[in-house]
Amino acid sequence: MSRFNRLTEPLQARLEQLGLLPYWRGLPSRDRLALGLLGLFLLLALLYLALWRPAAQQVVQARDYLQQQRVLHQYLQEHAPQLREQSGKPQVSVDPAQLQGLVTASASSHGLNVERLDSQGDGAVQVSLQPAEFSRLLRWLVSLEEQGVRVDEAGLERADKELVSSRLLLRSGA
């Protein structure tokens, strides 16, 4: 019984400070047992909600993240030979002096009309296109990339139902 008293002494001291010890001692033993069990239940519920449940949720999230990373790793392993094959190909580059002519010729061959073309001092050109179909614009940009031109900046605005106005800063890939 002395071990039990040593465990309950801090609780009794706290109850004494709050003035609840005389009230506690005045309760029938059944009520004290019921309140003690209720307190134990509340303590266990609090520990579950504050510690166990968040930790279990973190474990689930970590497992999901691990699974995503495994899928990504598998994808990269499957596509690594293709990447190595492409990295071995020489990069196509355009002479900055020919960039302006290439852009205008390529745009007209894709059915796009250039509104304005400004040459930048650093070998880049700024192009404003008349409203065109978005899919046509994308095909043109892919074609330019294949020819060694990269898009540094792009500003797109919806003009009509399926038309897009665009302002692009294009630069030689070299």
Secondary structure, DSSP 8 states (H G I E B T S, - for coil): -HHHHHHHHHHHHHHHHHT-HHHHHHS-HHHHHHHHHHHHHHHHHHHIIIIIHHHHHHHHHHHHHHHHHHHHHHHHHHHHHHHHHHHHS------GGGHHHHHHHHHHHTT--EEEEEE-TTSEEEEEEEEEEHHHHHHHHHHHHHTTEEEEEEEEEE-SSSEEEEEEEEEE--
